[in-house]
Amino acid sequence: MKKILTKMKMPFCQGCGHGIIVRSIAKALEQLGYENKDTIIVSDIGCSGLVDPLFDTHSIHGLHGRAPALGVGVSLGLDNPGKKVIVIQGDGGVTIGLQHVLEAARRNIDITLVVMNNLLYGMTGGQISGLSTRKFKEQRDFEVDVPPFDIVKLAHVSGAAFSARATSIKTYPDVMKEALEVNGFSIVEFSSLCTSYAFKKLDQLQEVIEPPEIFKNERIPVRIHQRVTNSLFDKLDVVEKQFDSKIKSGIGVVVAGSAGGGVQSAAKMLATAGMLSGLHATMKGEYPVTVGTGFSVAEVILSRSYVNYTGLEKPDVVIIVSEDGLNKVRGKIKDNDTVIIDSSLKTDEYPDAIYGDFVRNAGKRGAALAALAYWLKNSTLIDVDALKKAVSTHKYSKVLLEAIDKGMS
């Protein structure tokens, strides 16, 4: 059996207790006979999140406090008692995402949650967390009258099948092994020494932590009931090839403008036109949360072969119809790109750029589509009629077709 841990050096500070916990997890897994591909590690943000490259297993790096929710999804999706899902969080992550922990315990989802409790936020300066003990906070003269969460008891009363606190490093592998053997939700809070912001010696840590405890609930874990349904793809209309294309391998197009300017719609129409021309196509949009203000940028890839990655590091064609769009895509434009810009944005940055009165002729909402039509007409890579066909089923097809005609003229 392969070792659970990789040969990578522990990334923690010298003396940090997280390394001991990591080795205890690996030892318990190996003793129970779990193979590398039978184990899924879900990590959180913070010092505990540095564990990802240490485990030679499947791994998922989550958002701060949300790792238990990801673990629940993995466990329910697998629905396989032969696989072991382990979620690893710090006390800060548990504080931030406490409800996720309690929901997993309440439903008794088959995961094991490891809490590396060093009593503070170790990655951001040593701030107090919700699991910092009374004695520790008293030493810091902080929140003297504010009680901490006891995550072990909280998980137990919420319905966890197994809840434990381990405070002696000698017991860590055995407690971890017992937690892994549980059929249902198990949680182990390991006391961890932070030499950077807490203590230098273990005996100092022992003076402020809560005593070890173990609680159990006899419960059956939740299992989902699989059902066969029709695929969502069955409801989609198949786009049949109706036109030819001169694109030999593939091409990437960036359309940049302002929010509310029809950039995303124009890019979608171009992608559809590509499919109507027998090409594989992807379209990815980017715009601010505000939606109605700021930039709007779309990336379209048209290819003869499958598109396995939708990112567009280097476009071949960049179409810009507003200052918002220009400011957003400046860093993406390369010397050999075809750059088409609205005449209102005259600039010396791109001496070979092609200018057109797209906004003046087709309006702000039609400028992006007009510019695309202009490019297609002059490049002849895709028949403009394919773009018109893509637009024809839109509820504003009349206005959009007018924008295409204005771009071509």
C-alpha positions in Angstrom: 0.0 0.0 0.0 1.3 3.5 -0.9 2.0 5.9 1.9 -0.9 8.4 2.5 1.6 11.3 2.9 3.8 12.7 0.1 7.5 13.4 0.7 6.9 17.1 0.8 8.3 19.0 3.7 5.8 20.2 6.3 4.9 23.9 5.4 4.2 24.9 9.0 6.2 27.1 11.4 8.8 25.3 13.5 7.2 23.7 16.5 3.6 24.0 15.1 1.3 21.2 16.2 -0.4 20.9 12.8 2.3 18.6 11.5 1.7 16.1 14.3 -2.0 16.1 13.5 -1.3 15.5 9.8 0.9 12.5 10.6 -1.7 11.2 13.0 -4.4 11.3 10.3 -2.1 9.5 7.8 -1.2 6.9 10.4 -4.8 6.1 11.3 -5.8 5.9 7.6 -2.9 3.5 6.9 -3.7 1.3 9.9 -7.3 1.0 8.8 -6.2 0.0 5.3 -7.5 3.0 3.3 -5.9 3.4 -0.1 -4.8 6.7 -1.5 -7.7 6.9 -4.0 -10.2 5.9 -1.4 -9.5 9.0 0.6 -10.8 12.5 -0.1 -9.3 15.4 1.9 -11.3 18.7 1.9 -9.3 21.6 3.4 -10.2 25.0 4.6 -8.4 28.4 4.4 -5.8 29.3 7.0 -2.8 27.3 8.3 -4.9 24.2 8.2 -5.4 24.8 4.5 -1.7 24.2 3.8 -2.3 20.4 4.1 -3.3 19.9 0.5 0.1 18.9 -1.0 0.9 16.8 2.0 -1.6 14.1 1.3 -1.2 11.7 -1.7 -5.0 11.5 -2.0 -7.9 13.2 -3.7 -8.1 16.8 -2.4 -10.3 19.8 -2.6 -9.4 23.3 -1.3 -12.4 25.1 0.0 -13.5 28.5 1.0 -13.0 29.8 4.6 -15.5 28.1 6.8 -17.2 26.2 4.0 -15.1 23.1 3.8 -17.7 21.0 5.7 -20.3 21.9 3.1 -18.0 20.7 0.4 -17.4 17.5 2.3 -21.1 16.9 2.7 -21.5 17.3 -1.1 -18.7 14.9 -1.8 -19.9 12.3 0.6 -23.5 12.4 -0.6 -22.4 12.4 -4.2 -20.2 9.3 -3.7 -22.7 7.5 -1.5 -19.9 4.9 -1.0 -19.0 3.6 2.5 -15.7 2.3 1.1 -14.5 5.9 0.5 -13.5 8.2 3.4 -14.1 11.9 3.3 -12.0 13.9 5.8 -12.6 17.6 6.2 -9.8 19.6 7.9 -10.4 23.0 9.5 -8.8 25.3 12.0 -10.6 26.9 14.9 -11.0 30.0 12.8 -12.7 28.1 9.9 -15.0 26.4 12.4 -15.9 29.8 13.9 -16.7 31.3 10.5 -18.6 28.3 9.2 -20.1 27.0 12.4 -23.6 26.4 10.8 -22.0 24.1 8.2 -20.6 21.9 11.0 -23.8 21.7 12.9 -25.9 20.9 9.8 -23.5 18.1 8.9 -23.8 16.8 12.5 -27.6 17.1 12.6 -27.9 15.2 9.4 -25.2 12.7 10.5 -23.4 12.9 7.1 -20.7 10.3 6.7 -17.6 12.5 7.0 -14.9 13.0 9.6 -14.1 16.6 10.5 -10.7 17.3 12.0 -10.4 20.6 13.9 -6.9 21.8 14.4 -7.5 24.1 17.3 -4.5 26.4 18.1 -6.9 28.8 19.8 -6.4 31.6 17.3 -6.2 32.8 13.7 -2.6 31.8 13.0 -2.4 33.0 9.4 -3.6 36.6 10.0 -1.8 37.6 13.1 -3.1 35.6 16.1 -6.5 37.0 16.6 -8.9 35.3 19.0 -11.4 32.8 17.5 -14.7 31.4 18.7 -13.0 28.3 20.0 -10.4 30.2 22.0 -10.8 29.0 25.6 -11.6 31.2 28.6 -8.2 30.7 30.2 -6.4 31.5 27.0 -8.4 34.7 26.6 -7.9 35.7 30.2 -4.1 35.6 29.6 -4.6 37.9 26.6 -7.0 40.2 28.6 -9.6 39.7 25.8 -13.3 38.8 26.0 -13.1 37.8 29.7 -16.8 37.5 30.1 -17.5 36.0 26.6 -17.8 32.2 26.6 -16.2 30.2 23.8 -18.0 27.6 21.6 -17.4 24.1 22.7 -17.5 22.5 19.3 -17.3 19.0 20.7 -20.4 19.4 22.8 -22.2 21.4 20.1 -21.6 18.7 17.6 -22.8 16.1 20.0 -26.1 17.8 20.9 -26.6 18.5 17.2 -26.6 14.7 16.5 -23.0 13.8 15.6 -22.3 10.1 15.9 -18.9 10.7 17.4 -17.5 13.8 19.0 -14.1 14.0 20.7 -11.4 16.3 22.0 -7.9 15.0 22.1 -5.3 17.0 24.0 -2.3 14.6 24.3 -0.3 13.9 21.1 0.2 10.3 22.2 -3.5 9.7 21.8 -4.0 11.4 18.5 -3.6 8.4 16.1 -5.9 6.2 18.2 -8.6 8.9 18.6 -8.4 9.6 14.9 -8.7 5.9 14.1 -11.8 5.6 16.2 -13.3 8.6 14.5 -12.6 7.2 11.0 -14.3 3.9 12.0 -17.6 5.7 12.7 -20.4 5.2 10.3 -21.7 8.7 10.2 -20.6 12.2 11.2 -17.5 12.2 13.4 -15.5 15.2 14.7 -12.2 15.4 16.5 -10.8 18.6 18.0 -7.1 18.3 18.3 -5.2 20.8 20.5 -2.4 22.3 18.4 0.5 24.4 19.5 1.1 27.8 17.7 4.6 28.8 18.5 4.3 32.1 16.6 1.4 33.7 18.4 0.6 31.5 21.4 3.1 29.4 23.3 6.6 27.9 22.8 6.0 24.8 24.9 3.3 22.1 25.1 2.9 22.4 28.9 1.9 26.0 28.5 -0.8 25.0 26.1 -2.0 22.3 28.4 -2.7 24.9 31.1 -5.4 26.7 29.0 -7.1 24.0 27.0 -10.3 22.1 27.9 -9.9 18.4 29.0 -10.3 15.5 26.6 -13.8 14.3 26.1 -15.7 11.7 23.9 -19.4 11.7 23.2 -21.4 9.2 21.0 -24.8 9.1 19.5 -26.1 5.8 18.1 -27.5 6.9 14.8 -27.7 5.7 11.2 -26.0 8.1 8.7 -28.0 9.8 6.0 -27.9 8.2 2.6 -29.4 9.7 -0.5 -31.8 7.8 -2.6 -30.5 7.7 -6.2 -33.2 8.2 -8.9 -32.9 8.2 -12.6 -34.1 11.4 -14.3 -33.9 12.8 -17.8 -30.7 14.7 -18.6 -31.0 18.5 -18.9 -29.2 18.2 -22.2 -32.3 16.3 -23.6 -34.2 19.6 -23.4 -31.6 21.5 -25.5 -32.1 21.9 -29.2 -29.3 20.4 -31.3 -27.4 23.0 -33.4 -27.0 21.5 -36.8 -24.3 22.7 -39.2 -25.8 24.9 -41.9 -22.8 27.0 -43.0 -19.1 26.6 -43.8 -16.2 28.2 -42.0 -12.6 29.0 -43.1 -11.2 28.6 -39.6 -8.5 26.0 -39.9 -7.9 25.1 -36.3 -9.2 27.6 -33.8 -9.5 31.2 -33.0 -10.1 33.3 -29.8 -12.2 36.4 -29.8 -12.5 39.0 -27.0 -15.5 41.4 -27.1 -15.1 44.3 -24.6 -17.6 47.1 -23.8 -19.7 48.4 -21.0 -22.3 46.7 -18.9 -25.7 46.8 -20.5 -24.2 47.3 -23.9 -25.1 44.0 -25.4 -21.6 42.5 -25.2 -22.6 39.2 -23.6 -25.5 38.8 -26.1 -23.2 39.6 -29.1 -20.6 37.0 -27.9 -23.3 34.4 -27.4 -24.5 35.0 -31.0 -21.0 34.6 -32.3 -20.6 31.3 -30.5 -23.9 30.1 -31.9 -22.8 31.2 -35.4 -19.7 29.1 -34.9 -21.7 26.1 -34.0 -24.0 26.7 -37.0 -20.7 26.6 -39.0 -19.8 23.2 -37.7 -17.3 24.4 -35.0 -17.0 23.7 -31.4 -17.6 26.9 -29.4 -17.3 28.2 -25.9 -18.3 31.6 -24.5 -17.3 33.0 -21.1 -18.5 36.4 -19.7 -17.0 38.7 -17.1 -18.6 41.8 -15.6 -18.9 43.5 -12.2 -21.4 42.4 -9.5 -23.3 45.7 -10.2 -24.2 44.4 -13.7 -25.6 47.7 -14.9 -22.4 49.7 -14.6 -18.7 49.3 -15.4 -17.1 46.9 -17.9 -18.5 43.9 -19.7 -16.1 41.5 -21.4 -16.8 38.2 -23.2 -14.4 35.6 -24.5 -15.4 33.3 -27.4 -13.3 30.3 -28.6 -14.2 28.7 -32.0 -12.4 25.5 -32.8 -12.3 22.5 -35.1 -11.5 20.3 -32.1 -13.0 20.0 -28.6 -12.3 23.0 -26.3 -11.0 21.5 -23.1 -10.2 24.9 -21.4 -12.4 27.9 -21.8 -9.8 30.4 -20.6 -8.3 32.7 -23.3 -4.8 33.8 -22.3 -4.0 35.1 -25.8 -6.8 36.2 -28.1 -6.5 36.5 -31.8 -9.1 39.1 -32.2 -10.1 41.9 -29.8 -13.1 44.0 -30.4 -13.6 47.1 -28.2 -16.6 49.4 -28.3 -16.3 51.5 -25.0 -13.7 53.0 -22.7 -14.7 50.6 -19.9 -13.9 47.7 -22.2 -10.6 49.2 -23.4 -9.4 49.8 -19.8 -10.3 46.2 -18.9 -8.6 44.4 -21.8 -5.4 46.5 -22.3 -3.2 43.8 -20.7 -4.5 41.1 -23.0 -3.8 42.8 -26.4 -0.6 41.5 -28.1 1.2 43.0 -31.1 0.0 40.5 -33.6 -3.7 40.6 -32.6 -6.4 41.9 -34.8 -7.8 44.9 -32.9 -11.1 46.5 -33.9 -12.0 49.7 -31.9 -14.8 52.1 -32.0 -13.8 55.4 -33.6 -14.6 57.3 -30.4 -11.7 55.6 -28.7 -8.8 56.9 -30.9 -5.5 55.9 -29.3 -1.8 55.6 -30.2 -1.4 52.4 -28.3 -2.4 50.2 -31.2 -1.1 51.7 -34.5 -2.5 48.8 -36.6 -5.9 49.0 -35.0 -9.0 49.1 -37.3 -11.5 51.8 -36.4 -15.3 51.9 -37.1 -18.3 54.1 -36.2 -20.1 51.2 -34.5 -21.6 53.1 -31.6 -22.7 56.0 -33.8 -24.3 53.7 -36.4 -25.7 51.0 -34.2 -26.1 52.6 -30.8 -24.5 51.6 -27.5 -26.6 48.4 -27.4 -25.9 47.3 -30.9 -22.2 48.4 -31.3 -20.7 45.1 -30.2 -22.8 43.0 -32.6 -22.1 45.6 -35.4 -18.4 45.3 -34.8 -18.5 41.5 -34.9 -20.4 41.7 -38.2 -17.8 44.0 -39.6 -15.0 41.6 -38.6 -16.8 38.6 -40.0 -17.5 40.4 -43.3 -13.8 41.4 -43.8 -12.2 38.2 -42.4 -14.6 35.8 -44.2 -13.8 33.2 -41.5 -17.5 32.7 -40.8 -20.4 33.5 -43.1 -22.2 36.6 -41.8 -25.4 34.8 -42.6 -24.5 32.3 -39.8 -24.5 35.3 -37.4 -27.9 36.4 -38.8 -29.3 32.9 -38.3 -28.1 32.9 -34.7 -29.9 36.2 -34.2 -33.1 35.2 -35.9 -34.7 33.4 -33.0 -34.0 36.2 -30.5 -37.0 38.2 -29.2 -35.3 41.4 -30.4 -34.1 39.9 -33.7 -35.3 42.8 -35.8 -33.2 45.3 -33.9 -30.2 42.9 -33.8 -30.4 42.3 -37.5 -30.3 46.0 -38.1 -27.2 46.3 -36.0 -25.5 43.5 -38.1 -26.4 45.3 -41.4 -25.1 48.6 -40.0 -21.8 46.9 -39.1 -21.4 45.4 -42.5 -22.1 48.8 -44.2 
